[in-house]
Amino acid sequence: MNTSAATQSLDDTQHASSVLGARIFGMPLPVFFIAFAVMVVAMLTDTLPSGMIGALLVMMILGELLGFIGDRLPIVKTYLGGGAILAIFGAAALVYVGWLPTGITDNVTEFMKGGGFLNFYIAALITGSILGMDSKVLVKVGSRFALPLLCAVFFAGLFAVIVGAIMGFSPQDALVVITLPILGGGMGAGAVPMSQIYEQLLGQPASYYISILVPALALGNVFAIIIAGLLNGLAKRFPKLTGNGQMMPGVEIEERKSTFDLSKLGIGVVAALTFFTAGQILGGFIPLHPYALMIILVAVLKIANVVPESINESASQWFQFVAKNWTFALLFGIGIAYTDLGQVIDAITPTYVMIVLAVVAGAAFGAGLVGKLVGFYPVESAITAGLCMANMGGTGDVAVLSAAKRMQLMPFAQISSRLGGALILLISSILVPIFFT
């Protein structure tokens, strides 16, 4: 055997060994595919359990599989968000082509929405990521965040008007029909109340405006995820632009290195659910989204140093557990329950797509540019104050931060989605009468 043939044979053996030794979700491939086969047989025989058990099994198995593939696809893994984007749009595609039974999709949708899995996930992330921070970091970063947020809104609108004018689209429609819904904080906190504002001011039923606003919101979310992946790739090529998940030079948001303790996970669950419920209570008295109130409450108590260190550690460990084990499952659920691929496809006309892209790019550009001026790393500022203003709220925050591989920035992402979304509703109530009455 000549040398080149021997080398090729060795490479083939090593490749085969690498494939056989690969793990999905920490499980050897044969074990994972046994679980996969059980799920498929249950689907085919209509014996998959309803409720949380069946929904979570489908979300974890298929979400982890798509995540595994996406994190290994060239170009996709480097620039387009990798497993995060494939988990979301892979799930949306399965629904769109009808490859998932209706009963399965309905069950997953009910678990995500009616079962509150998305809220459960985000409660863990908000509580754990804030309580796991140094309180001095929280004060230093939070006090500078408003200016990049406002500039993200300004540049998003400016880019939309410029591109719209070039392509023959009116400035009013570019701002009111496309820009505002994209920046509005998602469906529940943005598009729905915005449609009600439009109904009161313009006269058509809210359902009419929802049908106009949703395509912009959905397509904007797609671009936000893609640009997040691109920014992560940019950060690797130009490391001076990024803090690798830290907002400011010399100010680190570190994961706690405390000893793992099963009892702490239980305490972390209670802490996360308690703060989430407290946000709901405050929402009954204060006209802000409960997520925003939850962030404020957790941050105030953290800054005041009134939360016992044992609770801080427990919340941080629970946050790390949830992020590690359920992120791809959640993203798959987002693809089924919140991403209508048909609406995205229907909205794809050259003019519409270019304006939506301009909005998202403008938000990232403005936030990154001004973030640099106030002392933030441009990449982290563009992601949190920019892209997380231009996505679908809580679901979009998870997807964007996953694509950017910066999940520890969730508190700042939620500030953009919730407090920023409230700002957009205020702006829409001012601009609509000016432009259309």
N, C-alpha and C positions, 0 to 999 in steps of 0.2 A: 504493500500500500504506500503510495507516495505521501509526501509531507502534507500537501494541501488537502488530500482526501482524508488523512488522519485528523487534521485540524477541523475539517468540516464535520466529521463524525463526532469529535469531541464536543463541538459547538451544539450539534443536534442533541447529544445526550444531556448536556447541561441545560438546554432549553426545555427538553422534556421533563427533566428533574425539577426545573423551576416552575413549570406549569402544574405538575403533580403536587408540588409543595406549596402552591398558592393557597391562600386562605381568603374567604369572604366572611366578613363580620367575625373574624377570629376563628372561624371554623374551617377545618380541612374541606377541600372541594367535595369529596364523596359524602361527607356528613351533611354539608349544606344542601347538596342536591337530593339527598333523602328527604330533608324537610321540604324542599321545593316540590318533589314528587308527591308527597302527602298532600300538600296544598292543592296541587293540580287535580289529583284524584277526588278530593273533597269538592272542588268546584264542579267537576264533570258529573259527579253523582249527586249534586245538590245536597251535600251533607256538611258543607262548611258551616261552622257555628255562626249564628248571628251575633250582633252586638260587638263588644270590644274584642272578644277572642278572635273571631274571624277577620274583623277589620285590621286589627294590629298584626295578625299573622301575614296577611296579604301585603300590608304596607311595609313591614320589616323585610320580608323575603324579597319582594320585587324591588323595593327601594334600595336595599343593599346590593342586589344584583346589578341594577342600572348604575348605581353609584360606583361600584367596582369597575364596570366597563368604562364609564365616563372618565374616571380618574386615570385610565390607561390609554385612552385614545389620543393619538398625536393631534396637535392643534387644539382640540377640544379641551384637553386637560390643562394646557398652558394658557390659552387665551379666552376660552368661552365658558369657563366656570366648571369644567370637568364633570364630576359626578353630580354636582348640584343641579346643573342645567339639564342633564340627561334624566335625572330622577323626576324632575317636574314635567318636562315636555315629553319624555317617554311615556309617563302616565297619561298625560293629556292626549297623546297620539293613540294610546291603547283604547281610550274611551271614544275618540273620534272615529276610529276605524271599526269600532264595535267588537274588539277582541276580548273585552272584559264583559262578563254577564251583567245585565242591568241590576240584578239583585246584589252583586258584589259592589258595584259602584255606588248604589244607593246606601248600602251599609257603611261603606267608607265615608261617604259624604255626611251621613248622620253622625258617625263617630267624630268626625272633624268638627262639625258645626253643633249639632244638638248635644253630642257627648262632650264637647268642650275640650278636645285634645289639643287644639291649637292654643287655647287659653292656658291650659295646663303646662304646655311646653314653654310658652313665653313668660309665664309667671315664674318658672324656675330660672330662666335666663336673666330676667330683670333683677330678681331678688339676689340671686347668687353672684351675678357679675358686679352689682353695686356694693353689696356687703363684703365682697371679696377684695374691693379696692382699698387703697390707702385713702383716708378721708381728705388729706391734703391734695392728693391728685384730683379727686372729685371736684374740689373747690376751684383749683387752678384751671382745670380744663373747662368745667361748666360755665365759668364766668366769661369765657371768651367765645362761646359757641354761637351766640346770637348773631354776630356780624356775618360769619360765613353762611349761616342759614338764610338771612335776608338777601345776601348777594346771590345765593343760589336761585332764589325766586326771581330776582331782577334779571340775571343773565339768561335764565330759562325763557322768560318772556321776550327778552331782546332778541335772542337767537330765533325764536319762533316767528316773530314779526318780520325779521330780515329774510329768512328762508321763505316764509309765506308770501312776502312781497315779490320775491324773485320768481316764484312759481304761480303767481296770480291768485293767491289766497288772501282774503281780507284780513287786516290786522285784528278786527273785532273777533272774527271766528277763530283765528289762530290763538288768541288769548283765552276766550271764554269757552270755546268748544273743545280745544285740545290742551292748552297749557294748564288751566286751572284744575280740570279733573285729574290730570297726571300728577300734579303736586298736592292733591287734596287729601291724602292720608288713607287711600284705599277705598273699598266699597262701603262698608258699614259706617265709617267715620268720615268719608269724603263724598263719593259719588251719590249715595242715597240722600244725605241731608242737602247736598248741592242741588240735586234734582228738585227737592222740595222748595228750595230758595228760588230756583228758576220758575217753578210752577206759580209761586206767589207773585213773582215780578213780571212774568211774561205770558201767563195764561194757559199754556198747554198743560195737560196732565203730567205728573211726575214720571210716569212710566215712559212717556215719549222722550223725555230728556235722558232717562237712564239708558235707553237704546242708543242715544247719541254719545253719551259720555263713556260708556263701558269699553267700546273698542279702543279709544285713546288710552284709557287706563290699562287695559290688557297689553296693548302693544308697547306702551311705555315701560311696563314691568319687564317685558322681554328684553328691551334695550338696556334697562338698568342692570339686569343680571349679566348680560353679555359684556357691557362696559366694565362691570365689577371684575369679571374674569380678565379682561384686557388690562385693567389697572394693576391687577396682581402680577400679570406678565411683565408690565412696564416696570413695576417695582423691582423685579428680579434683575432687569437689565440696568436700571439706574437706582441703586440702593440708597443714594442720598435723598431721594424723594420720599422715602417711607421710613416709618418707625417699626415696621413689621408687626402691626397691631397696636402700637402705642401712639397716642395722639400727639405728644409733644416731646422734643428732645429733653432728656433728663427727667422725664416724668413717665414712669412705667406702670402699666396695669398688669401686675404679675398674678399668675395662678398660685394659689396657696399650696405649700408643700407639706401640709399637715398629714399625719398618719391616717390612712384610710380606715374608716370605722363604719360598720354597717348601721350601728345605732344613730350615727350622725346623719345618714341618708334619711332616716325616718324623721328626724328633727328638721332637716332641710325641707322635706315635703310640707310639713306643718307650717314652717315659716313662710314658704312661698305661697301656700294657699291662704294663709292668714293675711298677708299683705295684699294679695289679689282681692280678697273679700273686702278688706278695708278700703281699697280703691273703689269698689262698687258702692260701698256705703257713702263715701264722700261724693261720688258721682250723682247721688240723689239730691245733694244740696248745692254742689258747685257745678257750673255749666262748662265743665271740661271732660274730655274722654277719661274713663276710669283708668286706662293705661297710664295716661299722663299724670293723673293724681297718684297712682301707685308709685311711679318713678319719683315724684316729688316727695312723697311720704318716706320711701326707703332712703332717699338721698339725705333728707333733713335729719332723720334719726341716725344715719351713719355719720354725718358731719358733726352732730351733737355728741357722738360717742356714747350713746345710751343703750346700744345693742350689745349684749354680752358677747365676748369673743368666741365663746363656744357656739353661739347661734351664727355668728359670721362664718365660722369654719364649716358648720353643718350646711348652711345655705350654699356656700361655695362648692362643697363636695357634691351636693345634689345637682347643682348647675352643671358641673363637669360630667357627672353620670348621664344626665339627660342629653347633653350636647353630643357625647360620644356614642351613645347607643340608639338614639331616636331621631337624629337629624335627617338621615336619608328616608326613614319611614315617614316623617312629617312632610318632607319635600314631595314624596310620592303622593301623599294625601292631598297636598296643595294642588298638584297637577290634576287630580281627579275632581276635587270639590270646588276649586276656585279658578281653574284655568280652562276657559272655553276656547279650544283651538279653532273652532269654526268662526268665532267672533274675530280672532286675530287674523285669520286668513281673509275674511270678508273685508277687513279694514285695509288690506294691503293694496293701496293704489300708490303710485310713485309720489304724488304730492303729499298725501296723508303721512306716508312713512317718513319722508324727509323732514316734515315739520315735527313729528313725534321724536325722531332722532335728534333734531335740533334742540328740543325742549330738554331731553335727558342729558345731552352733551353740554348744553348751556348750564344746567344745574351743577353738573360735576365740575365744569370749568370755573364757574364763579366761586363755588365753595372751595375748590382747590387753590385758586389764586389768592383769594382773600384769607383763607385759612393759613397760607404761608405768611401773609403779612402780620397776622396776630400770633404767630408762633407755633402753629400746628404743622405737622408733616402734610404736604399737599395730597398725597395719596389717601391717607386716612381721613382728611377733611373732605376730600371729594367724595369718598364713599359714604361717610356718615351724614354730613350736612347737605350733600348733593344728591347722590343716587338714592339714599333712603328717604328723600323728599319725593322722588320721582318713581316710586314703586307702589305696590298694592298694600301699603300699611304693614301690619304685623307679618303676614305671609311673605310679602316682598322683602322685608328686613331679613328674615331667616334665609331666604334664597340669595339675596345680594351678599350678605356676610359670608354665607357658605361658599359662594362663587369666588369671593375675594379672599377666602381662607382667613377671616378675621372676626370670628364669632364673638370674641371678647369685647367687641365694640358695641354690643347690643344696647347698652343704656343710651348711648349717643344716637344710635339708629332710631330708637324709640322716641327720643326727644324730637327728632326730625319728623317722624311719621305722625306723632300725636299732637305736640304743641305746634309744629309747623303746619299740620293739617288744619288745626283750628284757625291759624292765621289765614290760610287760603280761603276758608269759608267766609271769613270776615271780608277779605278782599273781593270775593265773588259777589257778596251782597252789595258792595260799593260800585264795582265796575259794570255789572249787568244793567242797572238803571241808566248809567251814563251812556253805554254803547247802544242800547236797544229800546229806550223809551224817549 
